[in-house]
Amino acid sequence: MGNGYLRRISVVLGFVALVAAAAAGVWRYGYFQALDQLARQGQSDLALASDRLTGQLQRYRELAVLVADHPRVSAALAGEDVSQAEALFLEIADKTAAQDIRLTNADGLVLAAARPDQPGLDIAPLVARAAQGALGWGNGRTAHGTRVFAYAAPVFDARSRVTGTVVVTADLAGIEWDWVGSNPAVFFTDARDRVFITNRSEIVYWQRADEGPGLKPATGPALPFDSYELGRHEVWQLGWGPYLPQNALHLVRPLPVIGMTGEALVDVAPARRLATLQAAAVAGLCLAFGALLFLATERRRTLAEANAQLEQRVAERTAALSDTNTQLRREAEEREEAQAALARAQADLVQAGKLSALGQMSAGLSHELNQPLMAIQTYADNAQAFLQRDKPDRAEDNLGRIADMARRMGRIIKNLRAFARQESEPALRVNLVDVVHSAVELTTPRMRNEDVTLTLNLPDAPVWVSGGEVRLGQVFVNLISNAVDAMAGRDTRALTIDMHDTSVIISDTGPGIETPDRVFDPFYSTKEVGASEGMGLGLSISYGIVQSFGGEIHGDNGPDGAVFTVDLQPWTQEVAA
């Protein structure tokens, strides 16, 4: 027992170690994948920031080139009054947000400036390049510490000789203002590897410290810094405040157009969280699988032990099971007898429901039969009188009306006899249109007595369904009678019967159904207790009849009252089989 327990513990510890190793591998793989995704997104953000900075500086380069061609610049270089050139420079600087605009001669002497009282950038290197006919550009600080970027455009005379230089200076703080604080952290370093433009003001002028011989240390703010390589990525470990990540993916993009290098710091915390979640998910799945496997093994061992005990009890239970089987067979026979009795009771209940419906319709049907009888007597007397007066045409007309009345009475009696007889045959092919017409004829006297307006929308062509003519007729007589009962005493009494394919929809303007879910329960009724209209079995019987034909019956509330839908199976050869 002790050896088995120790063996199971060893297996569990080995499995846990294996899961830990797998989770570590998943973490590393997921972390590298997330870093690749961060690098792609970061490069896109860095490219966007670089293009934005280059575009913002581009307008000052174009401004320098345009101003160099202005006639007032040529006039100032020709020795005329420079006040007009200075006024022009000041107007342009105010409108374009340029920090300063200066004009020098070919020797680099400043002739005019938009703001001559402000200290400017050392423009000698830029002017020297422009003197060679090329566009000069560079960055630096003014005497007041303002970070600026300048463009120097040469001014050519009619012989294409450089006669002077127009220098346009842009204040970088104004350019940074639009994107300070945006993500990720982006900065641009100059040729001295010094942060000169950035969307994080706390690292302006920061310079990565180099300890090699002959190299200068950092001249910017002293900030903690460390870095390490992770595959093809470089990760910086920082502690530069709440607005910069503690661990960041370092990305680089050279910008030779402005002589700078764009760099970005992308927080790797989301990549670590994603890798941790993936590793945790794998570890959880492995542990869950291992736990299930362990439980299954333990259960199998336990079942093996229990199986031995069960085999010992099988012999003891055999005799008891034999007695139980004998008792079950006897109960099965009793159940079959009970089911047969239930089927007979259900058939009797269906017949009782039909007879109850006939009782409710008896008054109206007696009137419906009495009226043609009285009309037959009148037409017979009239025909006899017309024959005595030698008017055979009039007598023939009265006899024709008597024949029509007899046919009408015969149709009513035929429907009554069909409705009253018991039907036990299986489902046959039945014309649903005729069934609905017969049900309407049986209930027309009662609808007339209750002043119910009937709207009947039935197709002219027959619709063949699987069912029994008598039992389906009872269903529709039941539904129509219930609708008439529900509308008793209401201001509007309208009944609508529609047919769509093999579905019949009966809508009334009654109070609706209080609980549609229980409307087909036995003995459920919305009528007052003690009412003589029924015991609440009509809809339950109708439900059973429709179900026996493979159909469905639904009750719900419509916009004006209750709506009952009877869906029947169309007649096919498969149904017949």
C-alpha positions as CSV (number, residue, x, y, z in Angstrom):
1,M,0.0,0.0,0.0
2,G,2.8,2.4,0.9
3,N,4.8,1.6,-2.3
4,G,1.7,2.2,-4.5
5,Y,1.0,5.6,-2.7
6,L,4.7,6.7,-3.2
7,R,4.5,5.7,-6.9
8,R,1.4,7.7,-7.5
9,I,3.0,10.8,-5.8
10,S,6.1,10.4,-8.0
11,V,4.0,10.3,-11.1
12,V,2.0,13.4,-10.1
13,L,5.2,15.4,-9.3
14,G,6.8,14.4,-12.6
15,F,3.7,15.4,-14.5
16,V,3.6,18.8,-12.7
17,A,7.3,19.4,-13.7
18,L,6.5,18.5,-17.3
19,V,3.6,20.9,-17.3
20,A,5.8,23.6,-15.9
21,A,8.4,23.1,-18.6
22,A,5.7,23.1,-21.3
23,A,4.2,26.3,-19.9
24,A,7.6,28.0,-19.9
25,G,8.1,27.0,-23.5
26,V,4.7,28.4,-24.4
27,W,5.4,31.6,-22.5
28,R,8.7,32.1,-24.4
29,Y,7.2,31.4,-27.8
30,G,4.1,33.5,-27.1
31,Y,6.4,36.4,-25.8
32,F,8.5,36.3,-28.9
33,Q,5.4,36.2,-31.1
34,A,3.9,39.2,-29.2
35,L,7.2,41.1,-29.5
36,D,7.1,40.6,-33.2
37,Q,3.6,42.0,-33.4
38,L,4.5,44.9,-31.1
39,A,7.6,45.6,-33.3
40,R,5.4,45.7,-36.5
41,Q,2.9,48.0,-34.8
42,G,5.7,50.1,-33.3
43,Q,7.4,50.5,-36.6
44,S,4.2,51.6,-38.1
45,D,3.7,54.2,-35.4
46,L,7.3,55.3,-35.6
47,A,7.0,55.7,-39.4
48,L,3.9,57.8,-38.9
49,A,5.6,60.1,-36.4
50,S,8.7,60.4,-38.6
51,D,6.6,61.3,-41.6
52,R,4.6,63.8,-39.6
53,L,7.8,65.5,-38.3
54,T,9.4,65.5,-41.8
55,G,6.2,66.9,-43.3
56,Q,6.1,69.7,-40.7
57,L,9.7,70.6,-41.3
58,Q,9.3,70.4,-45.1
59,R,7.2,73.5,-45.2
60,Y,10.0,75.6,-43.7
61,R,12.4,74.2,-46.4
62,E,10.0,75.2,-49.1
63,L,9.5,78.6,-47.4
64,A,13.3,79.2,-47.5
65,V,13.4,78.3,-51.2
66,L,10.4,80.6,-52.0
67,V,11.7,83.6,-50.0
68,A,15.1,83.3,-51.7
69,D,13.4,84.1,-55.1
70,H,11.5,87.2,-53.7
71,P,12.4,90.5,-55.4
72,R,12.9,92.3,-52.1
73,V,15.7,89.8,-51.2
74,S,17.5,90.5,-54.5
75,A,17.1,94.3,-53.9
76,A,18.5,94.0,-50.3
77,L,21.5,92.0,-51.7
78,A,22.0,94.7,-54.4
79,G,22.5,97.3,-51.6
80,E,19.1,98.9,-51.4
81,D,17.2,99.6,-48.1
82,V,16.9,96.4,-46.1
83,S,13.9,97.6,-44.1
84,Q,11.5,96.4,-46.7
85,A,13.1,92.9,-46.6
86,E,12.9,92.9,-42.8
87,A,9.2,93.9,-42.9
88,L,8.6,91.1,-45.4
89,F,10.5,88.6,-43.2
90,L,8.5,89.6,-40.1
91,E,5.2,89.3,-41.9
92,I,6.1,85.8,-43.3
93,A,7.4,84.7,-39.9
94,D,4.2,85.8,-38.2
95,K,2.0,84.0,-40.7
96,T,4.0,80.7,-40.9
97,A,5.0,80.5,-37.2
98,A,8.7,80.6,-38.2
99,Q,11.1,81.4,-35.3
100,D,13.2,83.7,-37.5
101,I,14.1,84.5,-41.1
102,R,17.5,86.0,-41.9
103,L,19.3,87.1,-45.1
104,T,23.1,87.0,-45.4
105,N,25.5,88.0,-48.2
106,A,27.9,85.6,-49.9
107,D,30.4,86.1,-47.0
108,G,27.9,85.1,-44.3
109,L,27.2,88.6,-43.0
110,V,23.6,89.0,-41.8
111,L,22.0,91.8,-43.8
112,A,18.4,91.6,-42.6
113,A,16.4,89.6,-40.0
114,A,12.7,89.2,-39.1
115,R,13.6,89.5,-35.4
116,P,17.1,91.1,-35.2
117,D,16.9,91.6,-31.4
118,Q,16.6,87.9,-30.7
119,P,19.7,85.7,-30.5
120,G,19.7,83.2,-33.3
121,L,21.3,79.9,-34.2
122,D,24.9,79.7,-35.4
123,I,24.1,79.5,-39.1
124,A,27.7,79.6,-40.4
125,P,27.8,75.9,-41.4
126,L,24.4,76.2,-43.1
127,V,25.5,79.4,-45.0
128,A,28.7,77.7,-46.0
129,R,26.8,74.9,-47.6
130,A,24.3,77.3,-49.3
131,A,27.2,79.3,-50.7
132,Q,28.1,76.2,-52.7
133,G,24.6,76.3,-54.3
134,A,23.1,73.5,-52.2
135,L,20.3,73.6,-49.5
136,G,21.8,73.7,-46.1
137,W,20.0,72.4,-43.0
138,G,20.7,71.5,-39.4
139,N,19.5,71.7,-35.8
140,G,20.8,73.4,-32.7
141,R,20.0,75.7,-29.7
142,T,19.9,79.4,-29.6
143,A,21.6,81.4,-26.8
144,H,18.3,81.3,-24.8
145,G,18.2,77.5,-25.1
146,T,15.5,77.3,-27.7
147,R,15.7,74.2,-29.8
148,V,15.4,75.1,-33.5
149,F,15.8,73.5,-36.9
150,A,17.0,75.7,-39.8
151,Y,17.1,75.6,-43.6
152,A,19.4,77.8,-45.7
153,A,18.5,78.4,-49.3
154,P,21.0,80.0,-51.7
155,V,20.0,83.2,-53.6
156,F,21.1,83.2,-57.2
157,D,21.7,86.2,-59.5
158,A,20.9,86.3,-63.2
159,R,24.2,84.5,-63.9
160,S,23.3,81.7,-61.5
161,R,25.9,82.8,-59.0
162,V,25.2,82.6,-55.3
163,T,24.9,86.2,-54.0
164,G,23.4,85.4,-50.5
165,T,21.5,83.0,-48.3
166,V,18.0,83.0,-46.8
167,V,17.9,81.1,-43.5
168,V,14.5,80.0,-42.1
169,T,14.5,78.9,-38.5
170,A,11.6,76.8,-36.9
171,D,11.0,76.5,-33.2
172,L,10.8,72.7,-32.5
173,A,8.8,73.3,-29.3
174,G,5.8,74.5,-31.3
175,I,6.1,71.5,-33.6
176,E,6.2,69.1,-30.6
177,W,3.1,70.7,-29.0
178,D,0.7,68.9,-31.4
179,W,1.8,65.4,-30.4
180,V,3.2,65.6,-26.8
181,G,2.0,62.7,-24.7
182,S,0.8,60.5,-27.6
183,N,1.7,56.8,-27.7
184,P,4.1,55.2,-28.0
185,A,7.0,57.3,-26.7
186,V,8.9,58.6,-29.8
187,F,12.1,60.6,-29.9
188,F,14.5,61.8,-32.6
189,T,18.2,62.0,-32.0
190,D,20.7,64.2,-33.8
191,A,24.2,63.4,-35.1
192,R,25.5,63.5,-31.5
193,D,23.0,60.7,-30.5
194,R,21.2,63.3,-28.3
195,V,17.4,63.4,-27.9
196,F,16.5,66.6,-29.7
197,I,12.8,66.2,-30.5
198,T,10.4,64.0,-28.5
199,N,6.8,63.6,-27.3
200,R,8.1,63.1,-23.8
201,S,9.6,66.3,-22.5
202,E,11.4,64.7,-19.6
203,I,14.0,63.0,-21.9
204,V,14.9,66.1,-24.0
205,Y,18.7,66.2,-24.4
206,W,19.1,62.8,-22.9
207,Q,22.1,61.0,-24.4
208,R,22.9,57.3,-24.1
209,A,26.1,57.1,-22.0
210,D,29.2,55.5,-23.6
211,E,32.1,54.4,-21.5
212,G,34.5,53.6,-24.3
213,P,37.8,55.5,-24.6
214,G,37.6,58.9,-26.2
215,L,33.8,59.0,-26.0
216,K,31.9,61.7,-24.2
217,P,29.4,60.8,-21.4
218,A,25.8,61.7,-21.5
219,T,25.1,65.5,-21.4
220,G,21.4,65.3,-20.8
221,P,19.4,64.4,-17.7
222,A,20.8,61.5,-15.7
223,L,18.3,58.7,-16.0
224,P,18.7,55.0,-15.0
225,F,19.2,52.8,-18.1
226,D,20.0,49.2,-19.0
227,S,19.3,47.1,-22.1
228,Y,19.5,43.5,-23.3
229,E,19.0,41.6,-26.5
230,L,16.1,39.3,-26.9
231,G,16.4,37.4,-30.1
232,R,16.3,40.1,-32.9
233,H,14.8,42.6,-30.5
234,E,16.4,45.1,-28.1
235,V,14.6,45.7,-24.8
236,W,15.4,48.8,-22.6
237,Q,14.9,48.7,-18.9
238,L,14.0,52.1,-17.7
239,G,12.8,54.0,-14.7
240,W,11.9,57.3,-16.2
241,G,8.7,58.2,-14.6
242,P,5.0,57.3,-15.0
243,Y,4.7,58.4,-18.6
244,L,7.4,56.0,-19.9
245,P,7.3,52.2,-19.7
246,Q,9.5,50.3,-17.3
247,N,10.5,47.8,-20.0
248,A,10.3,48.9,-23.6
249,L,11.0,47.5,-27.0
250,H,13.5,49.8,-28.7
251,L,12.8,50.5,-32.4
252,V,15.0,52.6,-34.8
253,R,14.3,54.3,-38.1
254,P,17.0,56.5,-39.8
255,L,15.8,59.8,-41.3
256,P,18.6,61.0,-43.6
257,V,16.3,63.7,-45.0
258,I,16.6,65.7,-41.8
259,G,19.9,64.2,-40.5
260,M,18.2,62.5,-37.5
261,T,17.3,59.1,-36.3
262,G,13.8,58.3,-35.2
263,E,13.4,56.0,-32.2
264,A,10.4,54.5,-30.3
265,L,9.9,52.8,-27.0
266,V,7.0,50.4,-27.0
267,D,5.8,49.0,-23.7
268,V,6.3,45.2,-23.6
269,A,4.0,44.7,-20.6
270,P,1.0,43.7,-22.9
271,A,3.3,41.1,-24.6
272,R,4.2,39.7,-21.2
273,R,0.6,39.6,-20.1
274,L,-0.4,37.9,-23.3
275,A,2.4,35.3,-23.0
276,T,1.5,34.7,-19.4
277,L,-2.2,34.2,-20.2
278,Q,-1.2,31.7,-23.0
279,A,1.1,29.9,-20.7
280,A,-1.5,29.8,-17.9
281,A,-4.1,28.5,-20.3
282,V,-1.8,25.7,-21.5
283,A,-0.8,24.9,-17.9
284,G,-4.5,24.9,-16.8
285,L,-5.5,22.6,-19.7
286,C,-2.7,20.2,-19.1
287,L,-3.3,20.2,-15.3
288,A,-7.1,19.7,-15.9
289,F,-6.3,16.8,-18.4
290,G,-3.9,15.3,-15.9
291,A,-6.4,15.6,-13.1
292,L,-9.0,13.9,-15.2
293,L,-6.6,11.2,-16.3
294,F,-5.6,10.7,-12.6
295,L,-9.2,10.6,-11.5
296,A,-10.0,8.2,-14.3
297,T,-7.1,5.9,-13.3
298,E,-8.1,6.0,-9.7
299,R,-11.7,5.4,-10.6
300,R,-10.7,2.4,-12.7
301,R,-8.7,1.0,-9.8
302,T,-11.6,1.6,-7.5
303,L,-14.0,0.0,-10.0
304,A,-11.8,-3.0,-10.3
305,E,-11.9,-3.5,-6.6
306,A,-15.6,-2.9,-6.5
307,N,-16.1,-5.3,-9.4
308,A,-14.7,-8.2,-7.3
309,Q,-17.2,-7.4,-4.6
310,L,-20.1,-7.0,-7.1
311,E,-19.4,-10.4,-8.6
312,Q,-19.8,-11.9,-5.2
313,R,-23.2,-10.4,-4.9
314,V,-24.5,-11.4,-8.3
315,A,-25.4,-14.9,-7.2
316,E,-27.3,-13.4,-4.2
317,R,-29.3,-11.1,-6.4
318,T,-30.1,-13.6,-9.1
319,A,-33.0,-15.1,-7.2
320,A,-34.3,-11.7,-6.1
321,L,-34.1,-10.5,-9.8
322,S,-36.2,-13.5,-10.9
323,D,-38.9,-12.6,-8.5
324,T,-38.7,-9.0,-9.5
325,N,-39.0,-9.9,-13.2
326,T,-42.1,-11.9,-12.5
327,Q,-43.6,-9.0,-10.7
328,L,-42.6,-6.6,-13.5
329,R,-44.3,-8.8,-16.1
330,R,-47.5,-8.8,-14.0
331,E,-47.3,-5.0,-13.7
332,A,-46.7,-4.7,-17.5
333,E,-49.8,-6.6,-18.2
334,E,-51.8,-4.4,-15.8
335,R,-50.3,-1.3,-17.4
336,E,-51.4,-2.6,-20.9
337,E,-54.9,-3.2,-19.6
338,A,-54.9,0.3,-18.0
339,Q,-53.7,1.9,-21.3
340,A,-56.5,0.1,-23.2
341,A,-59.0,1.4,-20.7
342,L,-57.5,4.9,-21.1
343,A,-57.8,4.7,-24.8
344,R,-61.5,3.6,-24.5
345,A,-62.1,6.5,-22.0
346,Q,-60.4,8.9,-24.4
347,A,-62.6,7.8,-27.3
348,D,-65.7,8.1,-25.1
349,L,-64.6,11.5,-24.0
350,V,-64.1,12.6,-27.6
351,Q,-67.6,11.4,-28.5
352,A,-69.0,13.1,-25.4
353,G,-67.3,16.3,-26.4
354,K,-69.0,16.1,-29.9
355,L,-72.4,15.4,-28.3
356,S,-71.9,18.3,-25.9
357,A,-71.1,20.5,-28.9
358,L,-74.3,19.2,-30.6
359,G,-76.3,20.1,-27.5
360,Q,-75.0,23.6,-27.6
361,M,-75.8,23.9,-31.3
362,S,-79.2,22.2,-31.0
363,A,-81.2,25.4,-30.6
364,G,-79.7,27.1,-33.6
365,L,-79.9,23.9,-35.7
366,S,-83.5,23.4,-34.9
367,H,-84.2,26.9,-36.0
368,E,-82.1,26.3,-39.1
369,L,-84.2,23.2,-39.9
370,N,-87.6,24.7,-38.9
371,Q,-87.2,27.7,-41.2
372,P,-86.8,25.6,-44.4
373,L,-89.7,23.4,-43.3
374,M,-92.0,26.4,-42.9
375,A,-90.8,27.8,-46.2
376,I,-91.5,24.4,-47.9
377,Q,-95.0,24.4,-46.5
378,T,-95.6,28.0,-47.8
379,Y,-94.1,27.2,-51.2
380,A,-96.2,24.0,-51.5
381,D,-99.4,25.9,-50.7
382,N,-98.5,28.5,-53.2
383,A,-97.7,25.9,-55.9
384,Q,-101.1,24.2,-55.3
385,A,-102.9,27.6,-55.6
386,F,-100.9,28.4,-58.9
387,L,-101.9,25.0,-60.3
388,Q,-105.6,25.7,-59.6
389,R,-105.2,29.0,-61.3
390,D,-103.6,27.4,-64.3
391,K,-100.2,29.0,-63.7
392,P,-97.8,26.2,-64.1
393,D,-94.7,28.4,-64.5
394,R,-95.3,30.0,-61.1
395,A,-96.0,26.6,-59.6
396,E,-92.7,25.2,-61.1
397,D,-90.8,28.1,-59.6
398,N,-92.2,27.3,-56.1
399,L,-91.4,23.6,-56.6
400,G,-87.8,24.5,-57.4
401,R,-87.5,26.5,-54.3
402,I,-88.9,23.6,-52.3
403,A,-86.2,21.4,-53.9
404,D,-83.5,23.9,-52.8
405,M,-84.8,24.0,-49.3
406,A,-84.8,20.2,-49.2
407,R,-81.2,20.0,-50.4
408,R,-80.2,22.6,-47.8
409,M,-81.9,20.6,-45.0
410,G,-80.2,17.4,-46.4
411,R,-76.8,19.0,-46.2
412,I,-77.3,20.2,-42.6
413,I,-78.5,16.7,-41.6
414,K,-75.6,15.1,-43.4
415,N,-73.1,17.3,-41.5
416,L,-74.8,16.5,-38.3
417,R,-74.7,12.7,-38.9
418,A,-71.1,12.9,-39.9
419,F,-70.2,15.0,-36.9
420,A,-72.1,12.7,-34.5
421,R,-70.7,9.4,-35.7
422,Q,-67.6,7.8,-34.1
423,E,-64.5,7.6,-36.3
424,S,-61.8,5.1,-35.5
425,E,-60.1,4.7,-38.9
426,P,-56.4,5.7,-39.3
427,A,-55.5,9.0,-41.0
428,L,-56.9,9.3,-44.5
429,R,-56.8,11.8,-47.3
430,V,-59.1,14.6,-46.3
431,N,-60.0,17.9,-48.1
432,L,-59.3,20.5,-45.4
433,V,-61.5,23.1,-47.3
434,D,-64.6,20.9,-47.1
435,V,-63.9,20.1,-43.4
436,V,-63.8,23.8,-42.5
437,H,-66.9,24.5,-44.6
438,S,-68.8,21.8,-42.8
439,A,-67.7,23.1,-39.4
440,V,-68.9,26.6,-40.4
441,E,-72.2,25.3,-41.6
442,L,-72.8,23.6,-38.2
443,T,-71.9,26.7,-36.2
444,T,-73.5,29.3,-38.5
445,P,-76.9,29.3,-36.6
446,R,-75.1,30.0,-33.3
447,M,-72.9,32.7,-34.9
448,R,-76.1,34.3,-36.3
449,N,-77.8,34.2,-32.9
450,E,-74.8,35.8,-31.2
451,D,-74.5,38.4,-34.0
452,V,-71.0,37.3,-34.9
453,T,-69.6,38.6,-38.2
454,L,-67.7,35.9,-40.0
455,T,-64.8,36.5,-42.5
456,L,-63.9,33.3,-44.4
457,N,-60.8,33.2,-46.5
458,L,-60.5,29.7,-48.0
459,P,-59.0,28.7,-51.3
460,D,-61.3,27.4,-54.1
461,A,-59.1,24.4,-54.9
462,P,-59.1,21.4,-52.5
463,V,-56.3,21.2,-49.9
464,W,-55.5,17.5,-49.1
465,V,-54.2,16.7,-45.6
466,S,-53.6,13.6,-43.5
467,G,-56.4,13.2,-40.9
468,G,-60.0,12.2,-40.2
469,E,-62.9,14.2,-41.5
470,V,-65.1,13.7,-38.4
471,R,-62.4,14.3,-35.8
472,L,-61.0,17.3,-37.7
473,G,-64.5,18.7,-37.9
474,Q,-64.8,18.4,-34.2
475,V,-61.6,20.4,-33.7
476,F,-62.8,23.3,-35.8
477,V,-66.4,23.2,-34.3
478,N,-64.7,23.3,-30.9
479,L,-62.5,26.3,-31.8
480,I,-65.3,28.2,-33.5
481,S,-67.7,27.6,-30.5
482,N,-65.0,28.7,-28.0
483,A,-64.5,31.9,-30.0
484,V,-68.2,32.6,-30.1
485,D,-68.4,32.0,-26.3
486,A,-65.4,34.3,-25.7
487,M,-66.9,37.2,-27.7
488,A,-70.3,37.0,-25.9
489,G,-71.3,40.4,-24.6
490,R,-68.5,42.4,-26.3
491,D,-69.1,45.4,-28.5
492,T,-67.3,43.9,-31.5
493,R,-67.8,40.3,-32.4
494,A,-65.9,39.3,-35.5
495,L,-64.5,35.9,-36.4
496,T,-61.9,35.4,-39.1
497,I,-60.9,32.1,-40.6
498,D,-57.8,32.1,-42.9
499,M,-56.1,29.2,-44.6
500,H,-52.4,29.2,-45.7
501,D,-51.3,25.9,-47.3
502,T,-52.2,23.3,-44.7
503,S,-52.6,25.8,-41.8
504,V,-55.9,27.1,-40.6
505,I,-55.9,30.3,-38.5
506,I,-58.9,31.3,-36.4
507,S,-58.9,34.8,-34.9
508,D,-61.6,36.4,-32.7
509,T,-62.1,39.8,-31.0
510,G,-62.6,38.3,-27.6
511,P,-60.6,39.1,-24.4
512,G,-57.7,36.9,-25.4
513,I,-55.9,34.1,-23.5
514,E,-54.8,34.8,-20.0
515,T,-52.1,32.0,-19.9
516,P,-51.4,30.7,-23.4
517,D,-49.0,28.1,-22.1
518,R,-51.8,26.3,-20.2
519,V,-54.6,26.7,-22.6
520,F,-54.5,23.1,-23.8
521,D,-54.2,21.6,-20.2
522,P,-57.2,19.4,-19.2
523,F,-59.9,21.2,-17.2
524,Y,-58.3,24.6,-17.9
525,S,-61.0,27.1,-18.8
526,T,-61.4,30.9,-18.9
527,K,-65.2,30.6,-18.2
528,E,-66.7,31.3,-14.9
529,V,-66.9,28.5,-12.3
530,G,-70.2,26.7,-12.7
531,A,-70.8,27.8,-16.2
532,S,-72.7,25.4,-18.3
533,E,-70.6,25.7,-21.5
534,G,-68.1,23.0,-20.5
535,M,-65.5,21.7,-18.2
536,G,-62.4,22.9,-20.0
537,L,-61.8,19.6,-21.9
538,G,-62.6,20.8,-25.4
539,L,-59.2,22.3,-26.3
540,S,-57.4,19.4,-24.6
541,I,-59.4,16.9,-26.8
542,S,-58.7,19.0,-29.9
543,Y,-55.0,19.1,-29.0
544,G,-54.9,15.3,-28.8
545,I,-56.8,14.9,-32.1
546,V,-54.4,17.2,-34.0
547,Q,-51.4,15.5,-32.4
548,S,-52.7,12.1,-33.4
549,F,-52.6,13.2,-37.1
550,G,-49.0,14.4,-36.7
551,G,-50.0,18.1,-36.7
552,E,-49.6,21.0,-34.2
553,I,-52.1,23.4,-32.6
554,H,-51.0,26.7,-31.1
555,G,-52.9,29.3,-29.1
556,D,-51.7,32.9,-28.6
557,N,-52.9,36.5,-28.3
558,G,-53.2,38.6,-31.4
559,P,-53.8,42.4,-31.7
560,D,-57.6,42.0,-31.3
561,G,-58.1,38.8,-29.3
562,A,-57.2,35.1,-29.3
563,V,-55.5,33.4,-32.3
564,F,-55.5,29.6,-32.8
565,T,-53.4,28.0,-35.5
566,V,-53.9,24.4,-36.6
567,D,-51.0,23.1,-38.7
568,L,-51.7,19.7,-40.4
569,Q,-49.5,17.3,-42.4
570,P,-50.0,17.5,-46.1
571,W,-51.2,14.2,-47.7
572,T,-48.4,12.3,-49.4
573,Q,-47.7,8.7,-50.4
574,E,-45.2,8.4,-47.5
575,V,-47.9,9.5,-45.0
576,A,-50.3,7.0,-46.5
577,A,-47.7,4.2,-46.1
